[in-house]
């Protein structure tokens, strides 16, 4: 596991998470709606929504610390 990106935003909202995920998709050249990719994160609702909208084929799992 490697942390590959982070951002500083005014608030964690659905819009800022969608902005972040869109940039991540572009920078990492993620294709096929995320097929073959696995993302591990905390349980932040905005991130979960952005993942469903932008990377529906990616696996998204919760960090053991946050389960």
C-alpha positions in Angstrom: 0.0 0.0 0.0 1.3 3.4 -1.0 -0.3 6.8 -0.4 -0.3 8.4 -3.8 -2.1 11.6 -3.5 -3.6 14.2 -1.0 -5.1 17.6 -1.3 -5.8 20.6 1.0 -9.4 21.8 0.7 -11.6 24.1 2.6 -14.1 21.3 3.5 -14.6 17.7 2.7 -17.7 17.8 0.6 -19.1 15.7 -2.3 -17.8 18.3 -4.7 -14.3 18.4 -3.4 -14.1 14.6 -3.4 -15.3 14.4 -6.9 -12.7 17.1 -7.9 -10.0 15.0 -6.2 -11.1 11.7 -7.8 -11.3 13.3 -11.2 -7.7 14.5 -10.9 -6.6 11.2 -9.6 -8.2 9.4 -12.6 -6.4 11.8 -15.0 -3.0 11.7 -13.3 -2.9 7.9 -12.9 -4.5 7.3 -16.3 -7.2 5.1 -14.8 -9.4 3.5 -17.5 -12.5 1.2 -17.6 -14.1 3.1 -14.7 -11.5 1.8 -12.3 -11.6 -1.9 -13.2 -8.5 -3.6 -11.7 -7.9 -0.9 -9.1 -8.3 -1.2 -5.4 -8.7 1.9 -3.1 -8.5 1.7 0.7 -9.8 4.7 2.7 -11.7 5.8 5.7 -15.5 5.9 5.8 -15.9 9.5 4.5 -19.3 9.7 2.8 -18.2 12.2 0.1 -15.4 9.9 -1.0 -17.7 6.9 -1.1 -20.2 8.8 -3.3 -17.4 10.0 -5.6 -16.0 6.5 -6.0 -19.5 5.2 -6.9 -19.9 8.0 -9.5 -16.4 8.1 -11.0 -14.9 4.7 -10.4 -17.8 2.2 -10.2 -15.7 -0.8 -11.3 -12.9 -0.2 -8.8 -12.8 -2.1 -5.5 -13.2 0.2 -2.6 -12.4 -1.1 0.9 -12.3 0.5 4.3 -9.2 0.8 6.3 -9.1 -1.7 9.2 -8.7 1.2 11.6 -12.0 2.7 10.5 -14.1 -0.4 10.5 
